[in-house]
Amino acid sequence: MNSRLRIIFMGTPDFAVSSLERLIAEGHEVVGVFTQPDKPKGRKHILTPPPVKECALLHHIPVYQPESLKHGEAIPILEQAQPDVIVVAAFGMLLKSDVLDFPKYGCINVHASLLPKYRGAAPINACILNGETETGVTTMLMNEGLDTGDILLSETVTIGENETAGELFDRLAVLGGTVLARTLEAIEAGTLTRTPQDDALSCYAGMLSKADSPVDWTRTAQEVHNRIRGLSPWPGALTTRDGSPLKLHRSVLAPECSDGKTGCSEPGALYAEQGRLFVRCGDGNYVELLEVQPHGSRAMDTKSYLLGHPVEAGQSVS
């Protein structure tokens, strides 16, 4: 279907790029892109544009980067562009009624969870941290609440038992573009239906920070494993060994590792064997660390790590 809706797109990170690219590929007329201002990155604080801006400029789409939309900053642009619909994907700014009510078909948000579960800024991380086995993408008609608008379409995916948040992020970004395309096709065909969210089934996925990084080894092995993969690649799960921080990027459950191997029954006890590294958790079960990053070094597999950081009997992490 060669669609020709006039669209304003609002988004910022990599997740949103897939949706913007899908709009362009579907033949929609993207008449402008709103994204967050360029921000300094890295040790040299180089001013860096958001991924959505880079994509928009590549396709010669006008880009707008207001500091906020609280005081009607978007309205003159919308009046000139006259969009049929505004599409929002991980934009990072709340929209007020002046923007929400402007387009003929309203504002449609692409959200990386099965709403009403996991409203908020970090739904991908939260579903892994909480041990969910499935998630998905939902499109919704936005209102002034935080991810509370009517559900339009959704699609479910299974979460792999060892899948990290970064890997799931990549899959859901692509799926977001697919669900968005189906949503816009239904708008054009006049077949789109709206389903109010059941607030009683909702939960919130707040923004993460480095304060969420430390691993509590008194938790069960499954909970620790979920934490490691749920915080990968950012902010990253963190533990301490010999007074130095150690970032944990990948792990698996290790049911074959028994308590007797460490010589220590305390949570955090380490055991290494043939280039493999195990850590005892609070329930007596173990996780095997597959990829770690010592302080001031690059990420590496545990075999390489153990060459320079051998494990002796009775050693532990905390």
C-alpha positions, 0 to 999 in steps of 0.5 A: 500500500503506497501510503501518503500521510503527512507525518511529524515524527518525534523521537531521539535514540536508536530505538526510534530510528527503525520507526522513522526509517519504516515511515520513509520506506512505506512512502509516507511524507515525513514533513518534519522531525522533532528530537532532543538537543545535541548533547556532549558525549565521551571524555572529550564532551564532543557535542553529538546529535541524536541518532534520529537527527542523523537519520532525518538529515540523511533523508533531507527532512527538516529537524527541530530541537527545542529545549522543551515543548511546555510553552507552545514551541511546537505549534508554529511548526505544526501550523506550517507543516499541517501533519495528518498524524504525529508519530512518537517513539522514545522522544523523551518529552511529554506532550501537552494538549495543544500538540496532542489535539493538533493532528487529524488522527492524533498522536500515536506512540510506539512503546516497547512493552505490552501495555498496560504493563511497563509504562515509563522510560525503561520497559525493555530493561524492566521486563528482563529484570523482573524475569518476564518471558515475553514482551512486545511493542504496543502502539497507542493513541496518546493522551496527557498521561504517562503511556496511558492512552488507548491501545491501538495494536500490539505484537508479542515476542518471546524473551530468550533465557539469556537475552540481554536488554541490548539484544532485546532492544534491537529486536523491539526497535525493528518490531516497532516499525512493523507495528507502526506501519500496520497501525497507519495502514489501519488508519488509512483503511478506517479499520483502526479500533481503540482499546482503553487500558486497564489501569489495574494491570499497569506497572511502571518502569522508571529510568535507570541510573548507575545507582541500579548497577550493584549486584546483590549476591544474596539474591537467587541465581535467577534474579542475579542472572536477570539483573546482569542481562537486564542492565546490559549494556547500560548501566551495566551490572557491577560487583567488587573483587579485591576492592576493584569494580568489575562490570558484568556483561553476560552470564548464564545459570550454572546448575551443574556447579555444586556448593562443594567446589568453592569451599565456601558457602557464602553468597559471592563465593568464586569458583574457577575451572578450565577458564570458566568462572562461577559465583555462588548466589543466595539460594545456593545455586550459581551463575557462570560469568561469560563476559566481564570488564575489569576497571580501566580495561575493555570487556573480555571473555572470562577465560581471558580475564582469568589469565590475568586475574586467577581465582584462589580458594576462598575468594569472593565478590561483593 
